[in-house]
Amino acid sequence: MTHVVTAPTLSQLPGGRKNSWRVRWRVDGRARTKHFPTKTAALAFLSKVNSARTSGRDFDDDTGAPILKSTLVKAGPTFAEAAQEIVRTSWDSLLGTSRHGLVAGLSQVISVTCSANIDRSTIYAAAFAQLSGVELDRTTTDTWRRVEQTSLPIRSVDSAAVAQIVAQISRNLDGSRAAPATVARRRSPLVKLLAAGFDGSGMPSPALPTRPRGTKHAVTDQVSPSRIGTAAEAAQVIGKVSVPGFRMAFWLMLYAGLRPAEAIGLRWSGVDVDARRLIISETTPHAGKAFTDSGKDFDVQQPKWRPLRSSRMVPMIDPLAELLAESGPSGQLVCMTSRQTHIGSSDLGHTWKRARNKFDNWAQAKLSVPYDLRHTHASISLNAGVPVRELAERLGHAPSQLLDTYADVVVADEGRWTDAIGTAFEGSESVQLRAV
């Protein structure tokens, strides 16, 4: 049967309603309306109506919705179905932190491609628990069932819907804007999901919107100067930490620029006080027990950005050498809890927060997390004139990445740098005079 169908329109109702996105269209003169909780779901349905209208497909007399006939291309997997298959097939080949990142990214996409009348945070939590393989409680099980039932078919989205998905996952669950590196990590699972849905369908997969000009490769977050403290300020906070192992981890971050996972994974076998050097041969990033094969909260990995089975040498400054010499080996790890066990990264963060909160008169962003000690080390070193390549090697960065990350923390002091350049050219005047 041939129907006269008008082009559907999309609008958002005021007042902050849950199903605030509305699609309106007419079938044979009769007005039709359907509401959705997210713009992505509404755009997907609008695209479906448009496709059926232009291809002359049949519409349901009762609901006014297009009828999917068996002769049409199968809908393919939903976002929720494809996400579970991606996790199943890739789990064994990934380390704990990569598993965690994959599950988090897939859960973000699922949270914005579901038409259930459930808030995004609840959908995300249910998806994360399901994909992690943990045992679900009754409430989470019920939520996940609703998510599965209302998850959009991947092939139902077009380029406009994909652009909206990207816009939504560029926001955190609380509505704040996600950092560029975080957005880049969330786009990758979306690419995997689109490939899973469209591969073998004979249909072209909608492309992701391009990043703004100049940001195509800029997935590194630039460090804001507001996060940097002085050496004295950092030392003040560290002085408020009572457990020696935690305190040493913070000194390693400040004085050697180690990453938190490198500091808590440093072994005494990698410490040579006499030669004034540290050998970073492994790191212990936190992943969570659900994501590691060992059942521990952390994985033991090689240092970041290093070739396979290679280590990184970090020269020590005298204050750090003195602290390490005074501490002396008391176990395999340099930094341990008061119970002589491995320090978890979350415990490290909580300990720092308690010490940092004693300085509530400081700007909120300054030295707010342990990683800011590493940033402070890099800032102090760059402003002291340490060459970029030398500092990059110490920090375990590529020189270009170091510049991208710390471009804003170098103090703009025209007089100082002009004097430094002038000093470097001292003696050239006499050569010039002789040449004349």
N, C-alpha and C positions, 0 to 999 in steps of 0.2 A: 504494500500500500504506500502511495506517495503522500508525504506530508509537506505542508508549508511551514517551515521553521525559520524564525527570525534569528539573527545573530545574537548570541548570549552576551550579557553585560556583567561586569564584576563591580561590586561596591562593598564598602565596609560600613557597618552600622555603628553609630556613636554609643558611648556609655560603657565601654569595656566589657561587653558580653563575651561569653566563652565562644559561642558560634556566631562571631561577628561578621564573617565574610559571606557575602550573599551573591549567588549567581541567578540571574533572571533571564528568561527566554520565553518565546511563545510557540506553541505547536497548534497549527490550524486555528489561530486566533485566540487560543486559550492561554492565559498567563501561567507560567510555571516558575517556582522559586525553590531553591535548595540552599541550605546554610552549612557552613564549614567552620571548624575551629582555627584553621590556619590558611593563609593565603596560598600556600603551596598546594594544599588539597583542593582549594577552590579553582585554582588555575588548571590543575590536572583535569577536573571535571569539565571546566569550560572548554578545554582543548578537545575533550571527548565529544561534547555536544557539537562543536564546530566541525570536527572530522566527520561525524555521522550526517550532519546537515549537508555538507558539500559533496559527500559521496552517495547521497540518496538512500541511506540506510533507514530502516524502520524505527519508529518511536513507540514506546508503550503508551496505550490510550489512557491508562490510569495515572501513571506517574509522570508521563511526558519525557522520561529518560530514554536515551538511545538503547536499542536492543542489540546485544552482542550475539551474533549468529555463529553457529559452529563452523560455517564456511570461512569465517574471518580468521586472521592470524591469531593464534592463541595469546592470551594475555601475558604469559610468561611469569616468572617469579615476582613476588612482591619484594619490597625493600627488606622486610623482616626475614623472609625466606632466604633471599640471597645472602644476607649478612650471616646467617647461621651456617650456610654452606661455605662461605669464604673463611670463617673461623675454623671450621672442621678441616678443610683441606690445607690450610697454611699453618696451623698451630704447631705441629711438630718441628717445623723448619725455623721457628722464631725463638729468640731469647725472651726472657720474662718481660723486660721493659717494652720490647716491640709488640708482644702479645697485648700488654696493657694498652699501649697506644692504639693498636688496631681496634680493640674492643671499644675503647672510648670514642674513637672517630666514627665507627659504625653506629654506635648508640646515639651520637649526635645527629646523624642523618636520619635514623629511624624516628627520633623525637620530633622531627619536622615534616615527616612524610606519612603521618598517620592521621586519619580523619576522626578518630575517637574523641569524644568530648572529655579529654583528660589533659591536665596541664603538662607542659613540656618536661618539667623536672621529674614528674612521676613516671612519664613514659621512658625518659632517659634511665632512671634508676632501675626500672624493670628490665629494659633491654640490656643494660650493663650486667645485671645479675644473671640473666639468662645466657648471654654470650660468654660470660666468665666461667660458666659451668658449676656455679655454686648452688647449693640447695635453696630453693625458693620457699618462702613462707606462703601462707594461703592468700594473703592480700596481694602479694607480688605475682603469684601464679594467676590470679583472676585478672590482674592488670595486663599481664603479658598475653593472655588469651584474647583480650579485647584488642590489644595492639596487633596481634596476628590477623584477627578478623577484619581489621580496618586499615591495615597497611596498604599503601598504594601499589598497584602493579608498576614495575619499573618502566614498562613500555607505554604507560599512559602519560608520561611526562614529556613535554617538549622543551625547546630551548628556553622559553619564558619561565616555565616551572623550574627548570634547573637553575636558572639565574636567581630565582627566588629562594631556592634551597641554599645556594651559596650565601646569599645575603643573610639568611637566618642562622646558618652555622657559623657565620662570622661574628655572631653575638653569643656571649656566654649565657648560661641558664638564668642568670639574674638580670639579663638584659644589657649588661655592659659590653663594650666592644672588645673582642678578643685581639690579642697581639698578633702581628703579621705572621710570626713563625707558627703560632697555634692555628691560624686559619689555613696555612699551607699544609699542616699535618691533617687537618680535617678534610681538605679537598681530596687528598689521596684516597681515602676509603670511598668517597663518593665516586671517583673515577672507577674504582674496582666494582662498585655496585652497578654502575651504568653498563660496564663491559659485561658483567654477569647477566644483565637483563636483555641486552640487545645482541650479544654475540650469537650467531646462528639464526637470527630471526629474519634476516634479509632486509631489515629496517636500519636506517642510519641512526647511530646514537647521537643524541643532542650534545653539542659541545659545551664545555664549561665556559662561562664568560672570562675573557682575558683579564689579567690583573692590570691595574692602572699603569700607565706608561712610567717606566723607570723602576718598577717594583717586581718585574718578572722573576728576577733571581734574588731579590732582596728579602729572603725569608729569615734573616738574622735580625733579632730585636736590638735596636740601638739602646745603649744604656743611658738613662737620663742622669744628668749631674746631681739631681735631687736625691738619688740613692747613695751617693758617695759621701763618706765621712772622712775626717782626717785620721791620721795614724793614732793620734792621742785619743780621739773619740772612740775609735774601734777598741783600743786597749782598755778604755774605761768600762765598756760593756763586757769585754772578756773577763775583766777583773771581778765582775759580779757573778761569774759562773763558779760554782763550788766544786763540782766533780772534776778531778784532774784530767781524765780522759777526754771529756767534752771540751775542757779548756784548751787542751793541746790541739784538738781538731780545729778549733777556731784560730789558734796561732798559726797553724799550717796554712790555712786559707788566707790569712792576712799577710804573713811574712813570705810565703812561697807561692801564693796565688793558686793553690790547689782547688779543684772542684770539691764540693762536700763529699761525694762518693769516693774520690781519690784519697781524701784525708782520712776517712774512717776505714778505708781499705789498705792503708799504708802499713807495711810490715817492717819490723826492725831489721830484717835482712836487706831492706832497701835503703837503710840509713847509714851513711858514712860521715860521722861527725868530723873526723880528722881531715878528710878530703873536702869537707864542706859541700856535700851533695846528697840529693835524694834520688832514688831510682824508682820511678812510678811504673810498675809492671802490671798492675791490675787495679780494677775499680769495682766497687760494690754498689751499683745503683739499686735503689728501692723499686720493687715491682709489685709486691703483695704476694701472699702465700698462694692465692688462686692461680698465679701466672708463672710460678717457678716449678721446675721439675723436682727440686730438692724439698719443696714444702716450706722453705724459709722465705722471709720477706724480701730477700735480696738475691741477685745473681752475681757471680764472680765473672767479670769480663775483662778483656784487655783494655788499655787506656783508649779514650776517645780519640778519633782521627789518627790512629797509628796503624802502620802496616801490621799484618798478622804476626803474632809472637814477637813483637818488638816492644821496647820500653822507652821511657822519656827521662832524660837526666835534667834535674832542676838544681842549680847551684843554690847554696844556703847563704843567707846573710848571717852575721855574727849573733844577733839576738836570738835567732831560731836555733843556731848551733848550741848556744849556751843552754837554752831551755831543754833541748833534747839530751844534752850531756848530763844535765842535772836530773832529768827524769829517769833515764836508763831503762834497759829492757826489763819488762816484768811479764812478758808473754810474747806471743807471735806478733800481735798487732800493736802498733804504737798507741792507738786511741781505743780505749775500752771503757765499758761502764764500771760502776763501783763493784759490780758482781763479776767482773772480768769476762764479760761477754761482748759480742759485737754490738756496736752502736747503730741503731736504726735511724734512717734519715728523718723520719717523722719525730723521733725523740730528740734528734739534734735540733730540729726546727722549734719544737716546744721549749727546749732549754734556752735557746737563743731569745725567743719571744719573751720569756719570763725575765731574763736579764735586761733586754732592751726596753721593756716597759717601765723600768725604773728611771728612765730618762724621758718622761712624758712631756718635757718642755722642748724637745727637739721636733723638727718637722717630721710629719708622719712617715714619709717615704724614706728618710735617711736611715741606712743600715737596718732596714726592716726585716730582712731575712738573711740567713747565713751566707748565701751566695753573694751578697753585697760586700762581704769581706774580700772575696776574689776580685770583684769589680774595683774596690778601693785600692787593692794592690796594683792592678793594671793602671789605674788613673795616676797613682803616685809615681809609678815607674815611668810612664809616658811623659809626665810633666817634669820628671827629673832628667829627661833627655835620653832614656834608654832606647836604642835603635829598634824600629818596629820588628825587623826580622829576629833579633835576639829575644825580644819579649815574646813574640809569637811562639818561638821554639820552647821557651820556658813554660808558657801557658798551655801549650798543646793546640795552638790555633794555626791556620794558614795566615800569612801576613795580610792578605786581602780581607779575610774575615775579621781579623783584629781591628783593622781600620774601620770596617763597617760597624763593628760593635761599639767601639770606643771613640768614634769621631767627635762626639759632643762633650767628652770629659776633659779634653786638652784645654787648658786655660788659655784664653785669647789675651796674650800679653805681648803687644807689638814691640814695646821697648826692649823687653827681655830677649826676645828671639832676634831682633835686629842687632842687639849687642853681641849675641852669640855668633851670628853670622859674620859680623865684623871682626870678632876675635879670630874666627877660623881663617880669615883672609889677611891677618896681620903679616907683614913682611912682603906682601905683594907690591907695595908702593915702590920700594927700592928697586925691585926687579923692573918695574915699569919705567922708572927714571933712567936706569942703565940702558934699557932698550931704546929710549929716545936719544 
